[in-house]
Protein backbone atom coordinates (compact mmCIF):
# COMPACT_ATOMS: atom_id res chain seq x y z
CA UNK A 1 0.00 0.00 0.00
CA UNK A 2 1.10 3.58 -0.72
CA UNK A 3 -0.30 6.98 0.24
CA UNK A 4 -2.34 6.76 -2.96
CA UNK A 5 -3.88 3.48 -1.76
CA UNK A 6 -4.75 5.04 1.58
CA UNK A 7 -6.28 8.03 -0.20
CA UNK A 8 -8.71 5.58 -1.78
CA UNK A 9 -9.69 4.41 1.72
CA UNK A 10 -10.22 7.99 2.88
CA UNK A 11 -12.30 8.80 -0.17
CA UNK A 12 -14.46 5.73 0.45
CA UNK A 13 -15.14 7.06 3.96
CA UNK A 14 -16.18 10.43 2.50
CA UNK A 15 -18.47 8.72 0.00
CA UNK A 16 -20.08 6.77 2.84
CA UNK A 17 -20.66 9.90 4.94
CA UNK A 18 -22.26 11.66 1.98
CA UNK A 19 -24.95 8.97 1.91
CA UNK A 20 -25.84 9.39 5.59
CA UNK A 21 -29.04 11.43 6.08
CA UNK A 22 -27.81 13.03 9.32
CA UNK A 23 -24.64 14.37 7.64
CA UNK A 24 -24.52 17.64 5.70
CA UNK A 25 -22.78 16.53 2.47
CA UNK A 26 -21.51 20.05 1.84
CA UNK A 27 -19.59 20.26 5.12
CA UNK A 28 -17.36 17.19 5.12
CA UNK A 29 -13.68 18.00 5.62
CA UNK A 30 -10.43 16.10 6.03
CA UNK A 31 -7.83 16.41 8.77
CA UNK A 32 -4.58 14.60 8.12
CA UNK A 33 -1.45 14.30 10.26
CA UNK A 34 2.02 13.79 8.71
CA UNK A 35 1.41 11.29 5.86
CA UNK A 36 -2.28 12.12 6.31
CA UNK A 37 -1.33 15.62 5.21
CA UNK A 38 -0.41 14.10 1.85
CA UNK A 39 -3.46 11.82 1.70
CA UNK A 40 -5.88 14.72 2.28
CA UNK A 41 -4.82 16.76 -0.79
CA UNK A 42 -4.75 13.62 -2.93
CA UNK A 43 -8.42 13.09 -2.08
CA UNK A 44 -9.40 16.76 -2.37
CA UNK A 45 -7.57 17.14 -5.69
CA UNK A 46 -9.96 14.66 -7.30
CA UNK A 47 -13.09 15.04 -5.15
CA UNK A 48 -14.90 18.38 -5.25
CA UNK A 49 -17.11 17.36 -2.32
CA UNK A 50 -14.35 18.05 0.23
CA UNK A 51 -15.31 21.23 2.12
CA UNK A 52 -11.95 21.90 3.81
CA UNK A 53 -8.58 20.45 4.77
CA UNK A 54 -6.66 20.70 8.03
CA UNK A 55 -3.07 19.66 7.40
CA UNK A 56 -1.20 18.78 10.60
CA UNK A 57 2.56 18.59 9.91
CA UNK A 58 1.75 17.60 6.34
CA UNK A 59 4.33 17.52 3.53
CA UNK A 60 4.78 20.28 0.99
CA UNK A 61 7.92 18.89 -0.67
CA UNK A 62 9.02 15.43 -1.79
CA UNK A 63 9.54 12.69 0.75
CA UNK A 64 13.18 12.59 -0.29
CA UNK A 65 13.68 16.24 0.71
CA UNK A 66 11.68 15.79 3.92
CA UNK A 67 13.73 12.78 5.02
CA UNK A 68 17.08 14.40 4.27
CA UNK A 69 16.10 17.45 6.33
CA UNK A 70 14.67 15.19 9.03
CA UNK A 71 17.91 13.22 9.26
CA UNK A 72 20.02 16.38 9.58
CA UNK A 73 17.77 17.97 12.20
CA UNK A 74 17.52 14.85 14.37
CA UNK A 75 21.25 14.11 14.17
CA UNK A 76 22.14 17.72 14.98
CA UNK A 77 19.76 17.83 17.94
CA UNK A 78 21.23 14.52 19.13
CA UNK A 79 24.72 16.04 19.15
CA UNK A 80 26.14 14.03 16.25
CA UNK A 81 29.46 15.18 14.79
CA UNK A 82 29.09 17.27 11.61
CA UNK A 83 31.40 14.99 9.62
CA UNK A 84 29.23 12.00 10.50
CA UNK A 85 26.08 13.95 9.60
CA UNK A 86 27.47 14.85 6.18
CA UNK A 87 28.49 11.24 5.55
CA UNK A 88 25.02 10.01 6.53
CA UNK A 89 23.27 12.56 4.31
CA UNK A 90 25.52 11.83 1.35
CA UNK A 91 24.72 8.11 1.54
CA UNK A 92 20.98 8.68 1.97
CA UNK A 93 20.85 11.19 -0.87
CA UNK A 94 22.52 8.76 -3.23
CA UNK A 95 20.36 5.86 -2.04
CA UNK A 96 17.13 7.83 -2.51
CA UNK A 97 18.15 8.90 -6.01
CA UNK A 98 18.96 5.31 -6.97
CA UNK A 99 15.54 4.23 -5.70
CA UNK A 100 13.85 6.88 -7.84
CA UNK A 101 15.90 5.97 -10.92
CA UNK A 102 15.49 2.18 -10.68
CA UNK A 103 11.89 0.95 -10.19
CA UNK A 104 12.86 -2.74 -10.12
CA UNK A 105 13.46 -3.68 -6.48
CA UNK A 106 15.96 -6.47 -7.18
CA UNK A 107 18.06 -4.45 -9.59
CA UNK A 108 17.97 -1.48 -7.22
CA UNK A 109 19.08 -3.62 -4.28
CA UNK A 110 22.00 -5.13 -6.21
CA UNK A 111 23.09 -1.77 -7.64
CA UNK A 112 22.93 -0.11 -4.23
CA UNK A 113 24.97 -2.84 -2.51
CA UNK A 114 27.55 -2.79 -5.32
CA UNK A 115 27.82 1.00 -5.14
CA UNK A 116 28.27 1.11 -1.38
CA UNK A 117 30.70 -1.77 -1.43
CA UNK A 118 32.89 0.11 -3.90
CA UNK A 119 32.67 3.23 -1.71
CA UNK A 120 33.87 1.24 1.30
CA UNK A 121 36.71 -0.27 -0.73
CA UNK A 122 38.06 3.26 -1.31
CA UNK A 123 38.26 3.84 2.45
CA UNK A 124 40.70 1.01 3.19
CA UNK A 125 38.75 -0.27 6.18
CA UNK A 126 39.66 -3.37 8.15
CA UNK A 127 37.32 -6.36 7.54
CA UNK A 128 35.40 -5.97 10.82
CA UNK A 129 34.67 -2.27 10.27
CA UNK A 130 33.72 -2.88 6.65
CA UNK A 131 31.30 -5.63 7.69
CA UNK A 132 29.72 -3.38 10.31
CA UNK A 133 29.18 -0.52 7.85
CA UNK A 134 27.85 -2.87 5.18
CA UNK A 135 25.38 -4.34 7.67
CA UNK A 136 24.09 -0.89 8.64
CA UNK A 137 23.72 0.04 4.97
CA UNK A 138 21.82 -3.19 4.24
CA UNK A 139 19.32 -2.29 6.98
CA UNK A 140 18.87 1.18 5.52
CA UNK A 141 18.38 -0.37 2.09
CA UNK A 142 15.58 -2.61 3.36
CA UNK A 143 13.78 0.40 4.86
CA UNK A 144 13.90 2.21 1.50
CA UNK A 145 13.28 -0.68 -0.89
CA UNK A 146 9.55 -1.13 -0.34
CA UNK A 147 6.46 0.10 -2.17
CA UNK A 148 5.33 2.63 0.43
CA UNK A 149 8.73 4.30 0.90
CA UNK A 150 9.48 4.38 -2.82
CA UNK A 151 6.21 6.23 -3.47
CA UNK A 152 6.79 8.65 -0.60
CA UNK A 153 10.35 9.48 -1.64
CA UNK A 154 9.45 10.19 -5.26
CA UNK A 155 6.12 11.99 -4.85
CA UNK A 156 5.86 15.78 -4.94
CA UNK A 157 2.76 16.86 -2.97
CA UNK A 158 2.62 20.07 -5.04
CA UNK A 159 0.96 18.12 -7.87
CA UNK A 160 -2.00 17.51 -5.56
CA UNK A 161 -2.01 20.75 -3.56
CA UNK A 162 -2.10 22.76 -6.79
CA UNK A 163 -5.42 21.11 -7.68
CA UNK A 164 -7.07 21.63 -4.28
CA UNK A 165 -9.79 24.30 -4.41
CA UNK A 166 -11.25 24.08 -0.89
CA UNK A 167 -10.04 26.14 2.11
CA UNK A 168 -6.88 24.83 3.78
CA UNK A 169 -5.50 25.27 7.30
CA UNK A 170 -1.88 24.06 7.41
CA UNK A 171 -0.27 23.79 10.86
CA UNK A 172 3.25 22.84 11.95
CA UNK A 173 5.14 22.84 15.22
CA UNK A 174 8.34 24.87 15.22
CA UNK A 175 10.09 22.03 17.11
CA UNK A 176 8.96 19.42 14.58
CA UNK A 177 12.14 17.56 13.60
CA UNK A 178 10.34 15.16 11.27
CA UNK A 179 8.47 17.59 8.99
CA UNK A 180 10.25 20.93 9.14
CA UNK A 181 7.87 23.90 9.15
CA UNK A 182 10.19 26.24 7.25
CA UNK A 183 10.57 23.70 4.46
CA UNK A 184 6.95 22.59 4.14
CA UNK A 185 4.48 25.33 5.11
CA UNK A 186 5.66 27.79 2.41
CA UNK A 187 5.68 24.97 -0.16
CA UNK A 188 2.05 24.06 0.62
CA UNK A 189 1.02 27.71 0.35
CA UNK A 190 2.92 28.21 -2.91
CA UNK A 191 1.39 25.11 -4.53
CA UNK A 192 -2.14 26.15 -3.55
CA UNK A 193 -1.59 29.66 -4.91
CA UNK A 194 -0.11 28.23 -8.10
CA UNK A 195 -3.44 26.50 -8.63
CA UNK A 196 -5.35 29.72 -7.93
CA UNK A 197 -6.41 28.86 -4.37
CA UNK A 198 -6.05 31.83 -2.00
CA UNK A 199 -8.14 30.22 0.76
CA UNK A 200 -5.15 29.07 2.79
CA UNK A 201 -3.92 29.81 6.30
CA UNK A 202 -0.54 28.53 7.47
CA UNK A 203 0.54 28.67 11.11
CA UNK A 204 3.88 27.74 12.70
CA UNK A 205 3.35 27.00 16.40
CA UNK A 206 6.21 27.70 18.84
CA UNK A 207 7.29 24.97 21.24
CA UNK A 208 5.37 22.13 19.59
CA UNK A 209 6.84 18.90 18.19
CA UNK A 210 5.68 16.64 15.36
CA UNK A 211 2.81 15.30 17.49
CA UNK A 212 1.74 18.84 18.51
CA UNK A 213 2.93 18.29 22.05
CA UNK A 214 4.74 21.01 24.01
CA UNK A 215 8.31 19.74 23.90
CA UNK A 216 11.84 20.54 25.02
CA UNK A 217 13.85 19.19 22.07
CA UNK A 218 11.38 17.85 19.51
CA UNK A 219 13.29 14.56 19.26
CA UNK A 220 11.12 11.48 18.54
CA UNK A 221 12.56 9.76 21.62
CA UNK A 222 10.94 12.48 23.70
CA UNK A 223 7.36 11.79 22.50
CA UNK A 224 6.62 8.95 24.88
CA UNK A 225 7.91 10.93 27.87
CA UNK A 226 5.40 13.77 27.38
CA UNK A 227 2.07 13.36 29.15
CA UNK A 228 0.23 15.80 26.87
CA UNK A 229 -1.35 14.05 23.90
CA UNK A 230 -2.19 17.07 21.73
CA UNK A 231 -1.97 20.81 22.34
CA UNK A 232 -5.33 22.24 23.54
CA UNK A 233 -4.41 25.53 21.84
CA UNK A 234 -4.14 23.79 18.49
CA UNK A 235 -7.50 22.07 19.01
CA UNK A 236 -9.02 25.48 19.73
CA UNK A 237 -7.42 26.95 16.63
CA UNK A 238 -8.73 24.11 14.48
CA UNK A 239 -12.21 24.39 15.97
CA UNK A 240 -12.42 28.15 15.43
CA UNK A 241 -11.16 27.90 11.85
CA UNK A 242 -13.50 25.03 10.92
CA UNK A 243 -16.56 26.82 12.38
CA UNK A 244 -15.70 29.95 10.46
CA UNK A 245 -14.98 28.02 7.27
CA UNK A 246 -18.23 26.05 7.20
CA UNK A 247 -20.22 29.01 8.61
CA UNK A 248 -22.13 26.79 10.96
CA UNK A 249 -21.79 28.63 14.27
CA UNK A 250 -21.83 26.67 17.52
CA UNK A 251 -21.94 22.86 17.22
C-alpha positions as CSV (number, residue, x, y, z in Angstrom):
1,X,0.0,0.0,0.0
2,X,1.1,3.6,-0.7
3,X,-0.3,7.0,0.2
4,X,-2.3,6.8,-3.0
5,X,-3.9,3.5,-1.8
6,X,-4.8,5.0,1.6
7,X,-6.3,8.0,-0.2
8,X,-8.7,5.6,-1.8
9,X,-9.7,4.4,1.7
10,X,-10.2,8.0,2.9
11,X,-12.3,8.8,-0.2
12,X,-14.5,5.7,0.5
13,X,-15.1,7.1,4.0
14,X,-16.2,10.4,2.5
15,X,-18.5,8.7,0.0
16,X,-20.1,6.8,2.8
17,X,-20.7,9.9,4.9
18,X,-22.3,11.7,2.0
19,X,-25.0,9.0,1.9
20,X,-25.8,9.4,5.6
21,X,-29.0,11.4,6.1
22,X,-27.8,13.0,9.3
23,X,-24.6,14.4,7.6
24,X,-24.5,17.6,5.7
25,X,-22.8,16.5,2.5
26,X,-21.5,20.1,1.8
27,X,-19.6,20.3,5.1
28,X,-17.4,17.2,5.1
29,X,-13.7,18.0,5.6
30,X,-10.4,16.1,6.0
31,X,-7.8,16.4,8.8
32,X,-4.6,14.6,8.1
33,X,-1.5,14.3,10.3
34,X,2.0,13.8,8.7
35,X,1.4,11.3,5.9
36,X,-2.3,12.1,6.3
37,X,-1.3,15.6,5.2
38,X,-0.4,14.1,1.8
39,X,-3.5,11.8,1.7
40,X,-5.9,14.7,2.3
41,X,-4.8,16.8,-0.8
42,X,-4.7,13.6,-2.9
43,X,-8.4,13.1,-2.1
44,X,-9.4,16.8,-2.4
45,X,-7.6,17.1,-5.7
46,X,-10.0,14.7,-7.3
47,X,-13.1,15.0,-5.1
48,X,-14.9,18.4,-5.3
49,X,-17.1,17.4,-2.3
50,X,-14.4,18.1,0.2
51,X,-15.3,21.2,2.1
52,X,-12.0,21.9,3.8
53,X,-8.6,20.4,4.8
54,X,-6.7,20.7,8.0
55,X,-3.1,19.7,7.4
56,X,-1.2,18.8,10.6
57,X,2.6,18.6,9.9
58,X,1.8,17.6,6.3
59,X,4.3,17.5,3.5
60,X,4.8,20.3,1.0
61,X,7.9,18.9,-0.7
62,X,9.0,15.4,-1.8
63,X,9.5,12.7,0.8
64,X,13.2,12.6,-0.3
65,X,13.7,16.2,0.7
66,X,11.7,15.8,3.9
67,X,13.7,12.8,5.0
68,X,17.1,14.4,4.3
69,X,16.1,17.4,6.3
70,X,14.7,15.2,9.0
71,X,17.9,13.2,9.3
72,X,20.0,16.4,9.6
73,X,17.8,18.0,12.2
74,X,17.5,14.9,14.4
75,X,21.2,14.1,14.2
76,X,22.1,17.7,15.0
77,X,19.8,17.8,17.9
78,X,21.2,14.5,19.1
79,X,24.7,16.0,19.2
80,X,26.1,14.0,16.3
81,X,29.5,15.2,14.8
82,X,29.1,17.3,11.6
83,X,31.4,15.0,9.6
84,X,29.2,12.0,10.5
85,X,26.1,13.9,9.6
86,X,27.5,14.8,6.2
87,X,28.5,11.2,5.5
88,X,25.0,10.0,6.5
89,X,23.3,12.6,4.3
90,X,25.5,11.8,1.3
91,X,24.7,8.1,1.5
92,X,21.0,8.7,2.0
93,X,20.8,11.2,-0.9
94,X,22.5,8.8,-3.2
95,X,20.4,5.9,-2.0
96,X,17.1,7.8,-2.5
97,X,18.2,8.9,-6.0
98,X,19.0,5.3,-7.0
99,X,15.5,4.2,-5.7
100,X,13.8,6.9,-7.8
101,X,15.9,6.0,-10.9
102,X,15.5,2.2,-10.7
103,X,11.9,0.9,-10.2
104,X,12.9,-2.7,-10.1
105,X,13.5,-3.7,-6.5
106,X,16.0,-6.5,-7.2
107,X,18.1,-4.4,-9.6
108,X,18.0,-1.5,-7.2
109,X,19.1,-3.6,-4.3
110,X,22.0,-5.1,-6.2
111,X,23.1,-1.8,-7.6
112,X,22.9,-0.1,-4.2
113,X,25.0,-2.8,-2.5
114,X,27.6,-2.8,-5.3
115,X,27.8,1.0,-5.1
116,X,28.3,1.1,-1.4
117,X,30.7,-1.8,-1.4
118,X,32.9,0.1,-3.9
119,X,32.7,3.2,-1.7
120,X,33.9,1.2,1.3
121,X,36.7,-0.3,-0.7
122,X,38.1,3.3,-1.3
123,X,38.3,3.8,2.4
124,X,40.7,1.0,3.2
125,X,38.7,-0.3,6.2
126,X,39.7,-3.4,8.2
127,X,37.3,-6.4,7.5
128,X,35.4,-6.0,10.8
129,X,34.7,-2.3,10.3
130,X,33.7,-2.9,6.6
131,X,31.3,-5.6,7.7
132,X,29.7,-3.4,10.3
133,X,29.2,-0.5,7.9
134,X,27.8,-2.9,5.2
135,X,25.4,-4.3,7.7
136,X,24.1,-0.9,8.6
137,X,23.7,0.0,5.0
138,X,21.8,-3.2,4.2
139,X,19.3,-2.3,7.0
140,X,18.9,1.2,5.5
141,X,18.4,-0.4,2.1
142,X,15.6,-2.6,3.4
143,X,13.8,0.4,4.9
144,X,13.9,2.2,1.5
145,X,13.3,-0.7,-0.9
146,X,9.5,-1.1,-0.3
147,X,6.5,0.1,-2.2
148,X,5.3,2.6,0.4
149,X,8.7,4.3,0.9
150,X,9.5,4.4,-2.8
151,X,6.2,6.2,-3.5
152,X,6.8,8.6,-0.6
153,X,10.3,9.5,-1.6
154,X,9.4,10.2,-5.3
155,X,6.1,12.0,-4.9
156,X,5.9,15.8,-4.9
157,X,2.8,16.9,-3.0
158,X,2.6,20.1,-5.0
159,X,1.0,18.1,-7.9
160,X,-2.0,17.5,-5.6
161,X,-2.0,20.8,-3.6
162,X,-2.1,22.8,-6.8
163,X,-5.4,21.1,-7.7
164,X,-7.1,21.6,-4.3
165,X,-9.8,24.3,-4.4
166,X,-11.2,24.1,-0.9
167,X,-10.0,26.1,2.1
168,X,-6.9,24.8,3.8
169,X,-5.5,25.3,7.3
170,X,-1.9,24.1,7.4
171,X,-0.3,23.8,10.9
172,X,3.3,22.8,11.9
173,X,5.1,22.8,15.2
174,X,8.3,24.9,15.2
175,X,10.1,22.0,17.1
176,X,9.0,19.4,14.6
177,X,12.1,17.6,13.6
178,X,10.3,15.2,11.3
179,X,8.5,17.6,9.0
180,X,10.2,20.9,9.1
181,X,7.9,23.9,9.2
182,X,10.2,26.2,7.3
183,X,10.6,23.7,4.5
184,X,6.9,22.6,4.1
185,X,4.5,25.3,5.1
186,X,5.7,27.8,2.4
187,X,5.7,25.0,-0.2
188,X,2.1,24.1,0.6
189,X,1.0,27.7,0.4
190,X,2.9,28.2,-2.9
191,X,1.4,25.1,-4.5
192,X,-2.1,26.1,-3.6
193,X,-1.6,29.7,-4.9
194,X,-0.1,28.2,-8.1
195,X,-3.4,26.5,-8.6
196,X,-5.4,29.7,-7.9
197,X,-6.4,28.9,-4.4
198,X,-6.0,31.8,-2.0
199,X,-8.1,30.2,0.8
200,X,-5.2,29.1,2.8
201,X,-3.9,29.8,6.3
202,X,-0.5,28.5,7.5
203,X,0.5,28.7,11.1
204,X,3.9,27.7,12.7
205,X,3.4,27.0,16.4
206,X,6.2,27.7,18.8
207,X,7.3,25.0,21.2
208,X,5.4,22.1,19.6
209,X,6.8,18.9,18.2
210,X,5.7,16.6,15.4
211,X,2.8,15.3,17.5
212,X,1.7,18.8,18.5
213,X,2.9,18.3,22.1
214,X,4.7,21.0,24.0
215,X,8.3,19.7,23.9
216,X,11.8,20.5,25.0
217,X,13.8,19.2,22.1
218,X,11.4,17.8,19.5
219,X,13.3,14.6,19.3
220,X,11.1,11.5,18.5
221,X,12.6,9.8,21.6
222,X,10.9,12.5,23.7
223,X,7.4,11.8,22.5
224,X,6.6,8.9,24.9
225,X,7.9,10.9,27.9
226,X,5.4,13.8,27.4
227,X,2.1,13.4,29.1
228,X,0.2,15.8,26.9
229,X,-1.3,14.0,23.9
230,X,-2.2,17.1,21.7
231,X,-2.0,20.8,22.3
232,X,-5.3,22.2,23.5
233,X,-4.4,25.5,21.8
234,X,-4.1,23.8,18.5
235,X,-7.5,22.1,19.0
236,X,-9.0,25.5,19.7
237,X,-7.4,27.0,16.6
238,X,-8.7,24.1,14.5
239,X,-12.2,24.4,16.0
240,X,-12.4,28.1,15.4
241,X,-11.2,27.9,11.8
242,X,-13.5,25.0,10.9
243,X,-16.6,26.8,12.4
244,X,-15.7,30.0,10.5
245,X,-15.0,28.0,7.3
246,X,-18.2,26.1,7.2
247,X,-20.2,29.0,8.6
248,X,-22.1,26.8,11.0
249,X,-21.8,28.6,14.3
250,X,-21.8,26.7,17.5
251,X,-21.9,22.9,17.2
